[in-house]
Amino acid sequence: MPASQPAQAFVPVKEVRSGTIILKEGGYRGILMCSSVNFALKSDDEQKGIIGGFQNFLNTLDFSVEIVVHSRKMDIRPYLELLRAREDKQQTDLMRIQIREYEQFVRGFAEQANIMTKTFYVVVPYTPAVVTAVKSAIPFLNRGPATQTNTSDDFEEHRIQLEQRMSLVAGGLAQSGVRAAALGTEEIIELLYRSFNLGELENPIRLSRT
Protein backbone atom coordinates (compact mmCIF):
# COMPACT_ATOMS: atom_id res chain seq x y z
CA MET A 1 0.00 0.00 0.00
CA PRO A 2 1.26 3.54 -0.71
CA ALA A 3 2.45 5.53 2.26
CA SER A 4 -0.27 7.66 3.84
CA GLN A 5 -0.17 11.34 2.95
CA PRO A 6 -0.44 14.11 5.51
CA ALA A 7 -3.77 15.94 5.73
CA GLN A 8 -2.11 19.11 4.39
CA ALA A 9 -1.66 17.39 1.02
CA PHE A 10 -5.44 17.45 0.50
CA VAL A 11 -5.91 21.08 1.54
CA PRO A 12 -5.78 23.34 -1.55
CA VAL A 13 -4.84 26.42 0.49
CA LYS A 14 -1.24 27.64 0.23
CA GLU A 15 -1.58 30.47 2.75
CA VAL A 16 -3.86 33.17 4.10
CA ARG A 17 -2.44 36.67 3.90
CA SER A 18 -4.01 40.10 4.41
CA GLY A 19 -7.51 38.61 4.57
CA THR A 20 -6.96 36.74 1.29
CA ILE A 21 -6.89 32.99 0.66
CA ILE A 22 -4.12 32.02 -1.75
CA LEU A 23 -4.67 28.62 -3.32
CA LYS A 24 -1.80 26.31 -4.18
CA GLU A 25 -2.59 26.58 -7.90
CA GLY A 26 -2.58 30.39 -7.87
CA GLY A 27 -6.22 31.40 -7.37
CA TYR A 28 -7.43 33.89 -4.76
CA ARG A 29 -10.52 33.86 -2.55
CA GLY A 30 -12.08 36.48 -0.31
CA ILE A 31 -14.88 35.71 2.14
CA LEU A 32 -17.73 37.99 3.18
CA MET A 33 -19.76 37.19 6.30
CA CYS A 34 -23.36 38.25 5.74
CA SER A 35 -26.28 39.12 7.95
CA SER A 36 -29.58 37.30 7.62
CA VAL A 37 -33.00 38.66 6.64
CA ASN A 38 -36.21 37.37 8.25
CA PHE A 39 -38.02 37.19 4.93
CA ALA A 40 -41.19 35.59 6.32
CA LEU A 41 -41.89 38.55 8.62
CA LYS A 42 -41.69 41.09 5.82
CA SER A 43 -44.75 42.55 4.09
CA ASP A 44 -45.51 41.64 0.48
CA ASP A 45 -44.01 44.89 -0.79
CA GLU A 46 -40.89 44.41 1.31
CA GLN A 47 -40.51 40.84 0.06
CA LYS A 48 -40.80 42.02 -3.54
CA GLY A 49 -38.21 44.69 -2.86
CA ILE A 50 -35.79 42.13 -1.40
CA ILE A 51 -36.27 39.76 -4.35
CA GLY A 52 -35.87 42.58 -6.84
CA GLY A 53 -32.73 43.83 -5.13
CA PHE A 54 -31.20 40.36 -5.16
CA GLN A 55 -32.05 39.91 -8.84
CA ASN A 56 -30.38 43.22 -9.65
CA PHE A 57 -27.35 42.13 -7.65
CA LEU A 58 -27.01 38.89 -9.61
CA ASN A 59 -27.43 40.69 -12.93
CA THR A 60 -24.57 43.08 -12.15
CA LEU A 61 -22.05 40.28 -11.60
CA ASP A 62 -19.74 39.22 -14.41
CA PHE A 63 -18.03 36.58 -12.27
CA SER A 64 -19.19 33.65 -10.16
CA VAL A 65 -19.70 33.73 -6.40
CA GLU A 66 -20.69 31.02 -3.96
CA ILE A 67 -23.03 31.22 -0.98
CA VAL A 68 -22.06 28.99 1.94
CA VAL A 69 -23.94 28.29 5.17
CA HIS A 70 -22.34 27.01 8.35
CA SER A 71 -24.99 25.17 10.32
CA ARG A 72 -23.83 24.65 13.87
CA LYS A 73 -25.38 23.02 16.92
CA MET A 74 -25.51 25.53 19.74
CA ASP A 75 -23.69 24.66 22.95
CA ILE A 76 -25.99 25.82 25.78
CA ARG A 77 -23.77 24.60 28.61
CA PRO A 78 -22.27 28.06 29.31
CA TYR A 79 -25.79 29.49 29.49
CA LEU A 80 -26.88 26.80 31.96
CA GLU A 81 -23.82 27.49 34.09
CA LEU A 82 -24.74 31.18 34.10
CA LEU A 83 -28.25 30.34 35.31
CA ARG A 84 -26.87 28.19 38.12
CA ALA A 85 -24.57 31.03 39.19
CA ARG A 86 -27.52 33.44 39.18
CA GLU A 87 -29.56 30.98 41.23
CA ASP A 88 -26.91 30.84 43.94
CA LYS A 89 -26.90 34.64 44.23
CA GLN A 90 -30.65 35.03 44.75
CA GLN A 91 -31.81 36.25 48.15
CA THR A 92 -35.29 34.72 48.11
CA ASP A 93 -36.46 31.13 47.75
CA LEU A 94 -39.07 32.16 45.17
CA MET A 95 -36.46 33.56 42.77
CA ARG A 96 -34.23 30.53 43.20
CA ILE A 97 -37.17 28.22 42.42
CA GLN A 98 -38.11 30.21 39.31
CA ILE A 99 -34.57 30.20 37.97
CA ARG A 100 -34.23 26.47 38.69
CA GLU A 101 -37.47 25.71 36.86
CA TYR A 102 -36.40 27.85 33.91
CA GLU A 103 -33.05 26.05 33.78
CA GLN A 104 -34.85 22.70 33.73
CA PHE A 105 -37.10 23.92 30.93
CA VAL A 106 -34.14 25.06 28.79
CA ARG A 107 -32.27 21.82 29.41
CA GLY A 108 -35.31 19.69 28.51
CA PHE A 109 -36.04 21.72 25.38
CA ALA A 110 -32.43 21.39 24.20
CA GLU A 111 -32.54 17.63 24.71
CA GLN A 112 -35.71 17.28 22.60
CA ALA A 113 -34.72 19.57 19.73
CA ASN A 114 -31.48 20.48 18.00
CA ILE A 115 -30.91 24.20 18.54
CA MET A 116 -28.91 25.37 15.55
CA THR A 117 -27.16 28.58 14.64
CA LYS A 118 -26.45 29.47 11.02
CA THR A 119 -23.78 31.76 9.65
CA PHE A 120 -23.88 32.93 6.06
CA TYR A 121 -20.87 33.59 3.84
CA VAL A 122 -20.28 34.68 0.26
CA VAL A 123 -17.01 33.49 -1.28
CA VAL A 124 -15.63 35.79 -3.98
CA PRO A 125 -13.01 34.37 -6.39
CA TYR A 126 -10.28 36.00 -8.39
CA THR A 127 -8.11 33.90 -10.71
CA PRO A 128 -5.33 35.60 -12.66
CA ALA A 129 -5.02 32.72 -15.15
CA VAL A 130 -7.50 29.85 -15.39
CA VAL A 131 -6.39 26.33 -16.17
CA THR A 132 -7.44 22.88 -15.02
CA ALA A 133 -9.77 22.83 -12.04
CA VAL A 134 -8.78 20.94 -8.90
CA LYS A 135 -11.54 19.45 -6.78
CA SER A 136 -11.56 19.98 -3.04
CA ALA A 137 -13.54 18.45 -0.20
CA ILE A 138 -14.68 21.95 0.71
CA PRO A 139 -17.22 23.29 -1.83
CA PHE A 140 -16.22 26.94 -1.79
CA LEU A 141 -12.65 26.09 -2.83
CA ASN A 142 -13.69 24.31 -6.04
CA ARG A 143 -13.33 27.11 -8.54
CA GLY A 144 -10.80 26.12 -11.17
CA PRO A 145 -7.67 27.78 -9.71
CA ALA A 146 -4.68 28.66 -11.84
CA THR A 147 -1.31 26.91 -11.95
CA GLN A 148 0.44 30.26 -12.18
CA THR A 149 2.84 30.89 -9.28
CA ASN A 150 2.08 34.03 -7.31
CA THR A 151 5.01 36.19 -6.30
CA SER A 152 5.18 38.92 -3.68
CA ASP A 153 5.37 41.48 -6.49
CA ASP A 154 1.99 40.68 -8.00
CA PHE A 155 0.17 39.68 -4.79
CA GLU A 156 -0.80 43.24 -3.94
CA GLU A 157 -2.18 43.84 -7.43
CA HIS A 158 -4.28 40.68 -7.31
CA ARG A 159 -5.47 41.46 -3.77
CA ILE A 160 -6.69 44.87 -4.92
CA GLN A 161 -8.59 43.28 -7.80
CA LEU A 162 -10.20 40.84 -5.37
CA GLU A 163 -11.13 43.62 -2.94
CA GLN A 164 -12.83 45.51 -5.75
CA ARG A 165 -14.94 42.45 -6.49
CA MET A 166 -15.78 42.03 -2.82
CA SER A 167 -16.85 45.69 -2.57
CA LEU A 168 -19.09 45.18 -5.59
CA VAL A 169 -20.68 42.10 -4.01
CA ALA A 170 -21.17 43.83 -0.64
CA GLY A 171 -22.81 46.80 -2.34
CA GLY A 172 -25.10 44.55 -4.35
CA LEU A 173 -26.18 42.58 -1.29
CA ALA A 174 -27.02 45.83 0.48
CA GLN A 175 -29.80 46.33 -2.06
CA SER A 176 -31.52 43.33 -0.46
CA GLY A 177 -30.95 44.55 3.08
CA VAL A 178 -28.05 42.16 3.67
CA ARG A 179 -24.98 43.55 5.42
CA ALA A 180 -21.66 42.03 4.43
CA ALA A 181 -18.23 42.35 6.05
CA ALA A 182 -14.94 40.91 4.84
CA LEU A 183 -13.27 38.35 7.09
CA GLY A 184 -9.75 39.06 8.29
CA THR A 185 -6.84 36.64 8.23
CA GLU A 186 -7.46 35.09 11.66
CA GLU A 187 -11.20 34.74 11.00
CA ILE A 188 -10.55 32.99 7.68
CA ILE A 189 -8.06 30.61 9.29
CA GLU A 190 -10.61 29.72 11.96
CA LEU A 191 -13.31 29.17 9.34
CA LEU A 192 -11.05 26.93 7.26
CA TYR A 193 -10.04 24.95 10.34
CA ARG A 194 -13.68 24.30 11.21
CA SER A 195 -14.44 23.36 7.59
CA PHE A 196 -11.67 20.76 7.46
CA ASN A 197 -12.31 19.44 10.99
CA LEU A 198 -15.98 18.59 11.05
CA GLY A 199 -17.50 17.44 14.32
CA GLU A 200 -20.87 16.78 15.81
CA LEU A 201 -21.39 20.42 16.74
CA GLU A 202 -21.31 21.88 13.26
CA ASN A 203 -21.83 21.10 9.60
CA PRO A 204 -20.86 23.52 6.83
CA ILE A 205 -23.06 23.16 3.77
CA ARG A 206 -23.18 24.77 0.37
CA LEU A 207 -26.39 26.72 -0.08
CA SER A 208 -26.02 27.74 -3.71
CA ARG A 209 -23.58 28.79 -6.35
CA THR A 210 -24.11 31.45 -8.98
Beta strands, then each sheet from edge to edge (+ up, - down):
strand 1: 13-17
strand 2: 20-23
strand 3: 28-34
strand 4: 66-73
strand 5: 116-126
strand 6: 180-182
strand 7: 202-209
sheet 1: 1+ 2- 3+ 5- 4+ 7-
sheet 2: 1+ 2- 3+ 6-
end
